[in-house]
Amino acid sequence: MDKQLAKQLGQEIQQALQSIAEEHNLVIEYRGGTFDPNEGWYKPKLILKSKEIGGVDRNKAIWDENAEIWGLQKDDLGETFQYKGATWTIIGLAPSRSKFPVIVQNQSGKKMVYTVELVNELLGRLGRAPDGLV
């Protein structure tokens, strides 16, 4: 495979994926790819257009379903706290991240993930995640 063929195949793959993306309400970001004489790798990123699940904001739906299981409160979503000289806002929960499930964002838009214990401490609560989650 050479550069010209890899580029042509990338364009054809983009066209083929476009109808699938529209059917499933997705946006596709193209992250390029790599190739060598025998094979190539193409790296599209699939993003849901809708930020809602059943008419509810996706982050809020995930938070409401999981916050108490993790030892957080339902009204913690959107709370702010100070940490290392910055103001952080709780914007979501990633239940698949067992050690750092709480997603926060600072005023400049930088996102980080923190432990439940740290967030509870910074919100002025003592406590830890329920047994088996960390």
Secondary structure as UniProt FT lines:
FT   HELIX           3..23
FT   TURN            24..25
FT   STRAND          26..35
FT   STRAND          40..48
FT   STRAND          52..53
FT   TURN            54..55
FT   STRAND          56..57
FT   HELIX           58..66
FT   TURN            67..71
FT   HELIX           74..76
FT   TURN            77..78
FT   STRAND          80..83
FT   TURN            84..85
FT   STRAND          86..93
FT   TURN            95..96
FT   STRAND          102..106
FT   TURN            107..108
FT   STRAND          111..114
FT   HELIX           116..122
FT   TURN            123..124
FT   TURN            131..132
//
